[in-house]
Amino acid sequence: MDLNLKTKFALVTGGSHGIGLATAKALAAEGCNVAICARQEDRIRSAVAALKATGCQAIGIPADVLIPADIERVMKTVIAAWGALHILINNVGGGGRWGKPSIEETTEDVWIDVYNKNAMAAVRFIRRVLPYMRKQKWGRVVTVTSICGREGGGRPWFNMAKSAEISLMKCLSMSKELVRDGLTFNSIAPGAIMIPGTGWDAERKKDLAGFEKMIDALPLGRLGTPEEVAHVIAFLCSDKAGWVNGACITVDGGESRSF
Ligand SMILES: NC(=O)c1ccc[n+]([C@@H]2O[C@H](COP(=O)([O-])OP(=O)(O)OC[C@H]3O[C@@H](n4cnc5c(N)ncnc54)[C@H](OP(=O)(O)O)[C@@H]3O)[C@@H](O)[C@H]2O)c1
């Protein structure tokens, strides 16, 4: 299937690692030009090199999405280079293991930090990309949330922030003035994804027996890969997904209990 992204310009937040990097690569493989932002410059450099190797234009911008001025700078850099932005992937997020197991022991700062890293970072990027997407009468915004945003079970500050992202995308998808300008807004809710060096990999190293028990309880008996999430995101960014708007698509191998 040709997703016809060769004339498009995309920004993937947190595009230097994990689901973000896999998404940046999936878009680049479709001929899309991709900008990424993240904090660690060495990982940005190697991601940009991998993207450029596909023949697309790629830009890497060091930035911390918790700092609004950094978000402003990311947008200025992308627009100065390309003058347009068609696709925004709000991928930076996390905090599912932040805080303490009990709500009484977890400070308010944790709630605020997790909300800022997930929902508010998405809000800030979206507010800045909308004028460009509306002017060009075409845009795709995909926000990477989590199955934790759709059902109970995790740490509440994380579930709450991920639910807020789904809610944000749904509300925007119902704004006639936005979507009749050719924009769509969707969420992706991944289940547990194995990414070397991050959360689940650390759990595996800490307690192999506990990790294997958790894996065995999953319908497919394994964790997902970043690429399995990225391919769904790439499809949502195409014209072929023009009728998919306001959806929250679960990509979890059957892990979650909600419909
Ligand atoms: N992995 C899972 O099992 C899973 C499951 C459900 C949902 N998700 C969601 O998927 C998204 C991506 O997670 P992931 O597991 O792929 O993460 P990851 O492998 O840790 O990658 C995170 C990316 O975001 C960047 N980043 C982190 N904090 C940042 C900040 N403050 N400012 C700018 N960039 C930042 C990282 O680069 P730097 O560190 O260099 O900044 C990296 O490029 C998150 O929204 C997460 O909640 C993940």
The ligand as a Tripos MOL2 file, in Angstrom:
@<TRIPOS>MOLECULE
LIG
   48    52     1     0     0
SMALL
NO_CHARGES

@<TRIPOS>ATOM
      1 N1          6.8750    1.4980   25.9820 N.am      1 LIG1
      2 C1          5.6820    1.1540   26.3500 C.2       1 LIG1
      3 O1          5.4280    0.0160   26.8340 O.2       1 LIG1
      4 C2          4.5210    2.1200   26.1610 C.ar      1 LIG1
      5 C3          3.2260    1.6610   26.3770 C.ar      1 LIG1
      6 C4          2.1500    2.5140   26.2340 C.ar      1 LIG1
      7 C5          2.3900    3.8320   25.8730 C.ar      1 LIG1
      8 N2          3.6660    4.2720   25.6720 N.ar      1 LIG1
      9 C6          3.8350    5.6790   25.2990 C.3       1 LIG1
     10 O2          4.6220    5.7530   24.1240 O.3       1 LIG1
     11 C7          5.3260    6.9920   24.1070 C.3       1 LIG1
     12 C8          6.7950    6.7260   23.7940 C.3       1 LIG1
     13 O3          7.3110    5.8760   24.8070 O.3       1 LIG1
     14 P1          8.5730    4.9320   24.5680 P.3       1 LIG1
     15 O4          8.3910    3.7800   25.4860 O.co2     1 LIG1
     16 O5          8.7970    4.7270   23.1240 O.co2     1 LIG1
     17 O6          9.7330    5.8510   25.1950 O.3       1 LIG1
     18 P2         11.3230    5.8300   25.0330 P.3       1 LIG1
     19 O7         11.8320    4.6370   24.3090 O.co2     1 LIG1
     20 O8         11.8500    6.0920   26.4030 O.co2     1 LIG1
     21 O9         11.5960    7.1110   24.1130 O.3       1 LIG1
     22 C9         11.1590    8.3460   24.5490 C.3       1 LIG1
     23 C10        11.5680    9.4000   23.5330 C.3       1 LIG1
     24 O10        11.1120   10.6740   24.0040 O.3       1 LIG1
     25 C11        12.2470   11.5170   24.2670 C.3       1 LIG1
     26 N3         11.9360   12.3160   25.4570 N.ar      1 LIG1
     27 C12        11.6980   11.8700   26.7080 C.ar      1 LIG1
     28 N4         11.4540   12.8990   27.5250 N.ar      1 LIG1
     29 C13        11.5470   14.0290   26.7730 C.ar      1 LIG1
     30 C14        11.4190   15.4100   27.0450 C.ar      1 LIG1
     31 N5         11.1280   15.8630   28.2740 N.pl3     1 LIG1
     32 N6         11.5750   16.2880   26.0280 N.ar      1 LIG1
     33 C15        11.8680   15.8470   24.7790 C.ar      1 LIG1
     34 N7         12.0090   14.5510   24.4660 N.ar      1 LIG1
     35 C16        11.8520   13.6550   25.4570 C.ar      1 LIG1
     36 C17        13.4090   10.5450   24.4330 C.3       1 LIG1
     37 O11        14.6630   11.1380   24.1490 O.3       1 LIG1
     38 P3         15.5270   11.8740   25.3020 P.3       1 LIG1
     39 O12        15.4840   10.9870   26.5060 O.co2     1 LIG1
     40 O13        16.8640   12.0300   24.6950 O.co2     1 LIG1
     41 O14        14.8470   13.1820   25.5480 O.co2     1 LIG1
     42 C18        13.0610    9.5140   23.3710 C.3       1 LIG1
     43 O15        13.3530    9.9990   22.0850 O.3       1 LIG1
     44 C19         5.0630    7.6610   25.4550 C.3       1 LIG1
     45 O16         4.0360    8.6170   25.3190 O.3       1 LIG1
     46 C20         4.6100    6.4970   26.3200 C.3       1 LIG1
     47 O17         3.7820    6.9080   27.3970 O.3       1 LIG1
     48 C21         4.7410    3.4460   25.8020 C.ar      1 LIG1
@<TRIPOS>BOND
     1     1     2 1
     2     2     3 2
     3     2     4 1
     4     4     5 ar
     5     4    48 ar
     6     5     6 ar
     7     6     7 ar
     8     7     8 ar
     9     8     9 1
    10     8    48 ar
    11     9    10 1
    12     9    46 1
    13    10    11 1
    14    11    12 1
    15    11    44 1
    16    12    13 1
    17    13    14 1
    18    14    15 2
    19    14    16 1
    20    14    17 1
    21    17    18 1
    22    18    19 2
    23    18    20 1
    24    18    21 1
    25    21    22 1
    26    22    23 1
    27    23    24 1
    28    23    42 1
    29    24    25 1
    30    25    26 1
    31    25    36 1
    32    26    27 ar
    33    26    35 ar
    34    27    28 ar
    35    28    29 ar
    36    29    30 ar
    37    29    35 ar
    38    30    31 1
    39    30    32 ar
    40    32    33 ar
    41    33    34 ar
    42    34    35 ar
    43    36    37 1
    44    36    42 1
    45    37    38 1
    46    38    39 2
    47    38    40 1
    48    38    41 1
    49    42    43 1
    50    44    45 1
    51    44    46 1
    52    46    47 1
@<TRIPOS>SUBSTRUCTURE
     1 LIG1         1 GROUP 0 **** ****
